C-alpha cells in the first residue's frame, strides 16, 4: 500500500492564516509554497504513510501482524529521505528549507523565528538515519551530526548548546523500566500519604525503585507532601528516561518532537490542521505514522557484548582481551562507576505497549489539544509485543544450525527480564566543568541523566555534546557526583585503566543483515552509510495553481 501527499485546496482557515499563507506563496525569496507547484510536476512524495484506523483494524484481527506492520512502516519512515512534497524542511527564510544552526534573525512572515511550536533548532536533515547510523543503522551519530540548539532563542552564539545523537537500541526496555520505576515511586508516595492522614502524623519514606534511591518524601497529616529531599527525578516522581537531560517520558513524545525539529515534518498530533512551519504542507505525519515510528524504535534489539558473540563463535577474542574484560568488570565496581551506571535492572513485565498502559507515560491530551481517543489511539487498541520474545532483528543461525535470538532481552531464573543498561535512569550533577551556558530544561546546567553504557564500544564520541573521543576522556569529564570515581580511576595503573576501558568497550551494537544472518556472516562490521535517496518518479505535468490563490498541500491517500 502506498500513501502519498497530493495537492489539495486549502481548507477553511482564519483570515490571519490566509493572509500569511498568501504572503508566503507570493514571495520567491522567503516563501516555499509556490515552489511545490513545480516539484509536483516532476516528483512525488517519498514517504509511505499509515493511518491509526488501519493499525486498529490489524490489532483487532491479528495483533502480531499489527506489530510487524507498524515496525516495517516505522522502519521505512525512519530511513526514507523525505522531500518538499512530504513536508520535509521548513520555511527557514532566505529561500532555504534546512538550517544547521538556529536563525532567530530570520523573523519575517513564516520564517524560522515565527514557527509553531517555537523552534530552537533545525530542521537539519531529511531522514532519522542521517543522524543515527554510526556503527550500524539506528546507531549513534558522529560529531558532524551534532544538533545545535538555541534554547533561549536569543540568537547569540554563546547561548547555543549542542547534542550528540545517541543510538536507539533497547529504548523500548528503557521506557518500560521508567514506567515500572514510576509506579513504585508513586506507590510509596501514596502509602506515605495514607499513613500520615490515618495516624495524623508526619511520615517520611525512602523513595526506592528497582533498588535505586531517589531520596525521600515527607507526607503531612493534611495529605500534602514535602518533596525537598527528592533526588534525580522531578517532584511528580515520573521517571523520564529519554534525552540527555532525562526530560522526555515516552518514545512517542520524543519521536514527534524530533520529526518536527530535525526533519521539519509536523505531526497532526503536534500542531493539528495547521502549517506551523510555513512550508505549504499540512498533516505531514499522521497519528498512525507516529505510532509506527514509536513501535519501530521500541522494537530495536538489545545491545550485546563481544564476549557473548565470541562464546557463540560469531567473533574472535584473544585470551588477553578476555582477561582484560574480566578484570575490567571488577575495576568498574571498585572505582564506583557501577553506583550510577548500574549494570542490570529488571523488568517485572516485558510487554511493551504503544500507547503505554501506564497513564504516566502516555498522552492525556496531544500537544495540539486533541484527545488521543478522538484519533483512535487508546490503550484498549494498543500495539503490543514482548521485549523478551518478539524482537524482529538479530535472529541468527549459528554454524551448528542452532538459532539464537540475540535481539530479545533475557529472562532470569525468577521470570524477570534482565536489562543490562548500565544506568540508574536518574539525573546527576556532573560538575561545573561541563555546565552548559544555559539551563535549557530547568534541571540544572550541569545535570544530566546517567547515560546508558550499553553499546559504548560502538558509539564514540561520548558525553552529551560528543566532547570526548575516548572512554578515558569521558571519565575525565565526570565531576560533581562522579568526582570520586574520576579520582579513583586516575589512581589506577595504566594496565588497569586499559582493562576498565576494555570492559566498557565490550558492550557493542549488533545488527545482522537478514540475508547474511546464517553461518559465517560477519556480525560486527564497519559503519553503515545512510541510505541514498531513490530516483524520483516522473509523472505528467500538473497545471500550476492560479497565482492569486495560495498553494497548499495535504497528505491524502492515493
C-alpha positions in Angstrom: 0.0 0.0 0.0 1.3 3.4 -1.0 0.3 6.6 0.8 1.2 9.9 -0.7 0.6 13.6 -0.4 -1.3 15.1 -3.3 -2.1 18.7 -3.9 -5.3 19.8 -2.2 -7.1 23.0 -1.9 -6.7 24.9 1.3 -9.4 24.2 3.9 -11.3 26.9 5.7 -8.9 28.9 7.9 -8.8 32.1 9.9 -8.3 35.3 7.9 -4.9 35.8 9.6 -3.6 32.5 8.5 -4.9 33.0 5.0 -3.1 36.3 4.7 0.1 34.8 6.0 -0.1 31.9 3.5 -0.9 34.3 0.7 2.1 36.4 1.5 4.4 33.3 1.6 3.1 32.0 -1.7 3.9 35.2 -3.4 7.4 35.7 -2.1 10.1 33.8 -4.0 12.8 34.9 -1.6 11.3 33.7 1.6 8.3 31.6 0.5 8.3 27.9 -0.3 4.7 27.1 -1.0 4.7 28.3 -4.7 7.8 26.1 -5.3 5.6 23.0 -4.6 3.8 23.6 -7.9 7.0 23.0 -9.8 8.1 20.0 -7.7 4.7 18.3 -8.0 5.0 18.4 -11.8 8.2 16.2 -11.8 8.4 14.4 -8.5 6.3 12.6 -5.9 6.5 12.4 -2.1 8.8 9.7 -0.8 7.2 8.7 2.5 4.7 5.8 2.8 2.1 6.6 5.5 -0.3 4.6 7.6 -3.4 5.7 9.4 -4.2 4.8 13.1 -7.5 3.3 11.9 -5.7 0.8 9.8 -3.5 -0.2 12.7 -6.5 -0.5 14.9 -8.1 -2.9 12.4 -5.0 -5.1 12.5 -4.9 -5.0 16.3 -8.4 -6.3 16.4 -7.9 -9.0 13.8 -4.2 -10.1 14.2 -2.2 -8.4 17.0 1.1 -10.0 15.8 0.5 -8.6 12.3 -0.2 -5.2 13.7 3.2 -5.2 15.4 5.1 -6.3 12.3 3.2 -3.9 10.1 3.9 -1.0 12.4 7.5 -2.0 12.7 8.0 -2.2 9.0 6.2 1.1 8.3 8.2 2.7 11.0 11.4 1.3 9.5 10.6 3.0 6.2 9.7 6.3 7.8 12.9 6.2 9.8 15.1 5.7 6.7 13.3 7.3 3.7 14.6 10.7 2.8 11.6 13.0 2.8 11.3 15.7 0.2 9.5 19.0 0.0 6.3 17.4 -1.1 6.3 15.3 2.1 6.8 18.5 4.1 10.5 18.0 4.8 12.3 21.1 5.9 10.6 24.4 6.8 10.5 27.9 5.7 13.8 28.8 7.3 14.0 32.0 5.4 16.1 33.4 2.5 14.6 30.6 0.3 16.1 27.8 2.4 14.4 24.7 3.9 17.1 23.5 6.2 19.4 25.1 8.8 22.4 23.6 10.6 22.2 26.3 13.3 19.4 28.4 14.8 18.2 31.5 13.0 16.4 33.9 15.3 17.5 36.7 12.9 15.1 35.3 10.3 11.8 36.6 11.8 9.8 37.7 8.8 6.4 36.3 7.9 6.6 32.5 8.2 10.4 32.4 8.8 12.4 30.4 11.3 11.7 32.5 14.4 7.9 32.6 13.9 7.3 28.8 13.6 4.8 26.9 15.8 5.9 25.3 18.0 8.7 27.8 18.7 11.8 26.4 17.1 15.2 26.1 18.9 17.0 24.1 16.2 16.8 22.7 12.7 15.4 21.4 10.6 18.7 19.9 9.6 18.1 16.5 7.8 15.8 14.6 5.5 15.7 11.3 7.5 16.3 10.0 11.0 19.0 7.7 9.7 21.1 10.7 8.6 22.0 11.2 12.3 21.6 7.7 13.7 23.8 5.5 11.5 27.2 5.1 13.2 28.5 1.5 13.6 25.2 0.2 12.4 21.8 1.6 11.2 19.9 3.1 14.1 23.2 3.6 15.9 24.6 6.9 17.2 25.9 9.9 15.3 29.3 11.4 14.8 30.3 14.9 15.8 29.2 16.2 12.4 25.7 15.1 13.2 25.5 17.1 16.4 22.3 19.1 16.9 22.8 22.8 17.5 20.2 24.4 19.8 19.3 27.9 20.9 17.2 27.2 24.0 16.8 30.8 25.0 16.1 31.8 21.4 18.5 34.7 21.9 20.3 34.4 18.6 23.6 34.7 20.5 26.2 32.1 19.6 27.3 32.0 23.3 23.9 30.7 24.2 24.0 27.8 21.7 24.3 24.3 23.0 24.9 21.0 21.1 23.6 17.5 21.4 25.1 14.3 20.1 22.6 11.8 18.6 22.6 8.7 20.8 21.9 5.2 19.5 18.3 3.9 19.8 18.9 0.3 20.6 17.0 -1.1 23.6 14.9 2.0 24.2 11.7 0.0 24.4 13.1 -1.6 27.6 14.3 1.8 28.8 10.8 3.2 28.6 9.4 0.1 30.3 11.9 0.5 33.2 10.8 4.1 33.6 7.2 3.1 33.7 7.7 0.4 36.4 10.1 2.7 38.5 7.5 5.4 38.3 4.8 3.1 39.6 7.0 2.1 42.5 7.7 5.6 43.5 4.1 6.7 43.2 3.0 3.7 45.3 5.5 4.8 48.0 4.1 8.3 47.9 0.5 7.1 48.2 1.4 4.8 51.1 3.1 7.7 52.9 0.1 10.0 52.5 -2.3 7.2 53.7 -0.2 6.6 56.8 0.2 10.3 57.6 -3.5 11.1 57.3 -4.6 7.9 59.2 -2.3 8.5 62.1 -2.3 12.3 62.0 1.5 12.5 61.9 4.3 13.3 59.6 5.6 10.3 57.7 9.0 10.1 55.9 9.7 7.3 53.5 12.6 6.3 51.3 12.0 6.6 47.6 13.5 3.4 46.2 12.6 1.9 42.9 14.4 -1.2 41.5 17.0 -0.7 44.3 17.7 2.9 43.1 17.4 5.6 45.7 15.6 8.8 44.6 15.8 10.4 48.0 13.0 10.7 50.5 9.5 12.1 50.6 7.6 13.5 53.6 3.8 13.3 53.9 1.9 15.6 56.2 -1.2 14.9 58.2 -3.3 17.1 55.9 -2.3 15.0 52.9 0.3 17.4 51.4 3.8 16.2 50.7 7.3 17.7 51.0 9.5 16.8 48.0 12.6 18.8 49.1 14.6 15.6 49.6 13.6 14.0 46.2 16.7 13.3 44.1 17.3 12.7 40.5 13.7 12.9 39.3 11.1 15.6 39.1 8.8 16.3 42.0 6.0 14.4 40.2 8.2 11.3 40.7 7.7 10.4 37.0 10.9 8.9 35.6 11.6 10.4 32.2 14.2 8.2 30.5 14.8 9.9 27.2 17.0 12.8 26.1 20.3 13.8 27.7 18.6 15.7 30.4 16.1 13.0 31.2 13.0 15.1 30.3 11.1 13.0 27.8 8.8 10.4 29.2 7.9 8.3 26.1 9.3 7.3 22.8 6.2 8.7 21.2 6.7 12.2 22.5 10.4 12.1 21.6 9.6 10.9 18.1 7.1 13.7 17.2 9.5 16.3 18.6 12.4 15.0 16.6 10.4 14.8 13.4 9.5 18.5 13.8 12.8 19.8 15.0 15.3 17.8 12.9 13.3 17.0 9.8 10.6 19.6 9.7 7.8 17.0 9.5 5.0 18.3 11.7 2.7 15.7 13.1 -1.0 16.2 13.2 -1.0 15.5 16.9 1.6 18.2 17.4 0.1 21.1 15.5 -3.3 20.0 14.3 -4.6 21.0 10.9 -2.1 23.9 10.7 1.0 24.7 8.7 3.2 25.7 11.7 6.4 25.7 9.7 5.1 27.6 6.7 6.3 25.1 4.1 2.9 24.8 2.3 2.1 21.3 3.7 -0.3 20.3 6.5 -0.8 17.0 8.3 2.7 15.9 7.3 2.8 12.9 9.7 -0.3 11.1 10.8 -1.1 9.7 14.3 -0.6 6.2 12.7 2.8 7.3 11.4 4.0 8.3 14.9 2.7 5.0 16.3 4.7 3.2 13.7 7.8 5.1 14.4 7.4 4.6 18.1 6.9 0.9 17.7 9.9 0.6 15.3 12.2 2.3 17.8 10.8 0.4 20.8 11.4 -2.8 18.8 15.1 -2.2 18.3 17.3 -5.1 19.6 19.3 -5.0 22.8 23.0 -4.2 22.6 25.3 -7.2 23.0 28.8 -7.9 24.2 31.9 -9.0 22.4 32.3 -11.9 24.8 28.8 -13.0 24.2 29.4 -13.1 20.4 32.7 -14.9 20.9 31.1 -17.5 23.0 28.7 -18.2 20.1 31.5 -18.4 17.6 30.5 -15.2 15.9 33.5 -13.2 16.8 37.2 -13.8 17.8 38.6 -12.6 21.1 42.2 -13.3 22.2 43.0 -14.7 25.7 44.3 -11.3 26.7 41.2 -9.4 25.5 39.0 -11.7 27.6 41.3 -11.3 30.6 41.2 -7.5 30.3 37.4 -7.5 30.1 37.1 -9.8 33.1 39.5 -7.7 35.2 37.8 -4.5 34.0 34.5 -5.7 35.4 36.0 -5.9 38.9 37.6 -2.5 38.4 34.3 -1.0 37.2 32.9 -1.8 40.6 36.0 -0.8 42.6 36.1 2.7 41.2 32.3 3.1 41.9 31.3 3.5 38.3 28.5 1.0 39.0 26.9 3.2 41.6 25.3 5.3 38.8 26.0 3.1 35.7 24.1 0.2 37.3 24.8 -2.8 35.1 21.4 -4.6 35.3 17.9 -3.5 36.1 15.0 -5.9 35.9 11.5 -5.7 34.4 8.6 -7.4 36.0 6.6 -7.2 32.8 8.3 -7.4 29.4 5.2 -6.4 27.3 5.7 -3.1 25.6 2.6 -1.2 24.6 2.0 1.8 22.4 0.3 3.8 23.7 1.5 2.8 27.2 -0.8 1.0 29.6 0.7 3.4 32.2 -1.1 6.7 32.4 2.1 8.4 33.5 3.8 7.5 30.2 1.1 8.3 27.6 -0.6 11.5 26.5 -3.7 12.6 28.3 -4.0 15.2 25.5 -1.9 15.6 22.4 0.1 18.8 22.2 -2.4 20.2 19.7 -5.1 19.8 22.4 -6.9 16.8 20.9 -7.8 13.7 22.9 -5.8 10.7 21.6 -9.0 8.7 21.6 -10.5 11.1 19.1 -7.9 9.9 16.7 -8.4 6.2 17.6 -5.4 6.0 19.9 -6.3 4.3 23.2 -4.7 1.7 25.5 -7.5 -0.7 24.5 -6.3 -0.9 20.9 -2.6 -0.5 21.7 0.0 -2.4 19.6 1.9 -4.7 22.0 4.9 -7.0 21.8 7.2 -8.9 24.1 10.6 -7.5 24.6 11.8 -10.9 25.6 10.4 -12.9 22.7 9.2 -10.8 19.7 12.2 -8.6 18.7 12.4 -8.8 14.9 16.2 -8.3 14.4 19.3 -10.3 15.2 17.7 -13.8 14.7 20.9 -15.6 13.8 21.6 -19.2 12.6 24.8 -20.5 14.0 27.3 -22.7 12.1 25.9 -25.7 14.0 22.4 -25.0 12.9 21.1 -23.6 16.1 19.1 -20.4 16.0 19.7 -17.6 18.6 17.5 -14.6 19.1 20.1 -12.0 20.1 17.6 -9.2 19.8 15.5 -10.4 22.6 16.1 -9.4 26.2 16.9 -12.3 28.5 14.8 -13.8 31.3 16.4 -14.6 34.7 15.5 -17.6 36.9 12.8 -15.6 38.6 11.0 -14.8 35.4 12.2 -11.2 35.4 13.5 -9.6 32.2 17.2 -8.6 32.5 18.0 -5.2 31.1 21.8 -4.7 31.0 21.5 -0.9 30.6 24.4 0.4 32.8 22.3 3.3 34.1 20.1 4.2 37.0 17.8 6.4 34.9 18.4 9.1 37.4 19.7 12.7 37.0 23.1 13.6 38.4 25.2 16.7 38.7 28.4 16.1 36.8 30.1 19.3 38.0 30.9 22.8 36.8 33.4 21.6 34.2 30.6 20.5 31.8 28.0 23.1 32.9 26.3 24.5 29.8 25.9 28.2 29.1 22.1 27.9 29.6 19.9 25.6 31.7 17.5 24.5 28.9 15.2 22.3 30.9 15.5 23.9 34.4 17.1 20.8 35.8 20.5 22.3 36.3 23.1 23.4 33.7 25.4 20.6 34.7 22.8 17.9 35.4 22.3 15.0 33.1 20.6 11.6 33.2 23.0 8.7 33.6 23.8 7.8 30.0 23.5 4.0 29.5 26.8 2.4 28.6 25.3 -0.5 26.7 26.7 -0.1 23.1 29.5 2.1 24.3 32.1 0.2 22.3 30.3 1.2 19.1 29.3 4.7 19.9 32.2 7.1 20.3 32.4 10.0 20.8 30.9 10.4 24.2 29.1 12.8 26.6 26.1 14.9 25.7 27.9 17.0 23.2 30.3 14.4 21.9 33.3 16.3 23.5 35.1 13.1 24.5 36.6 11.0 21.6 37.5 8.2 24.1 36.1 6.5 27.2 39.1 7.7 29.2 38.4 11.3 28.2 34.7 10.9 29.1 35.7 9.7 32.6 38.0 12.8 33.0 34.9 14.9 32.1 33.0 13.4 35.1 32.9 15.8 38.1 30.3 16.6 40.7 28.5 13.5 41.8 31.1 11.4 39.8 34.2 13.2 41.1 35.1 10.3 43.4 35.0 7.8 40.6 37.2 10.0 38.4 39.7 10.3 41.2 39.8 6.5 41.8 40.2 5.9 38.0 43.2 8.3 37.9 44.9 6.3 40.6 44.8 3.1 38.6 47.9 1.9 36.8 47.9 2.2 33.0 47.3 -1.5 32.7 44.3 -1.4 35.0 42.9 1.6 33.2 43.2 -0.3 29.9 41.3 -3.2 31.4 38.5 -1.0 32.7 38.1 0.7 29.3 38.1 -2.8 27.6 35.2 -3.8 29.9 33.2 -0.7 28.9 34.0 -1.2 25.2 33.0 -4.8 25.5 29.4 -3.6 25.0 28.6 -3.1 21.4 25.8 -2.7 18.9 24.8 -5.6 16.6 22.5 -5.5 13.6 22.9 -8.6 11.4 21.9 -8.2 7.8 18.9 -10.5 7.2 20.4 -12.1 4.1 23.7 -12.7 5.9 22.3 -13.9 9.3 23.3 -17.5 8.7 26.6 -19.4 9.4 29.7 -17.3 8.6 28.0 -13.9 8.5 30.3 -11.2 9.9 28.4 -9.8 12.8 30.5 -6.8 13.9 31.0 -4.7 10.8 32.0 -1.3 9.6 29.6 1.7 10.0 26.7 1.7 7.5 26.3 4.8 5.5 22.8 6.4 5.2 20.5 5.0 2.5 20.8 7.0 -0.7 17.5 8.6 -2.0 15.7 6.7 -4.7 15.4 8.3 -8.1 12.3 10.5 -8.4 9.3 9.1 -10.1 8.2 11.3 -13.0 4.6 11.9 -14.0 2.6 14.1 -16.3 2.9 17.8 -15.6 0.4 19.3 -13.2 -1.2 22.6 -14.1 0.0 25.3 -11.7 -2.4 26.9 -9.3 -3.6 30.3 -10.2 -1.1 32.9 -8.8 -3.7 34.7 -6.8 -4.5 31.6 -4.7 -2.1 30.2 -2.1 -0.6 26.8 -2.9 -1.4 24.4 -0.1 -0.8 20.6 0.2 -2.2 18.0 2.5 -1.3 14.3 2.8 -4.0 12.2 1.2 -4.3 8.6 0.1 -4.0 7.5 -3.5 
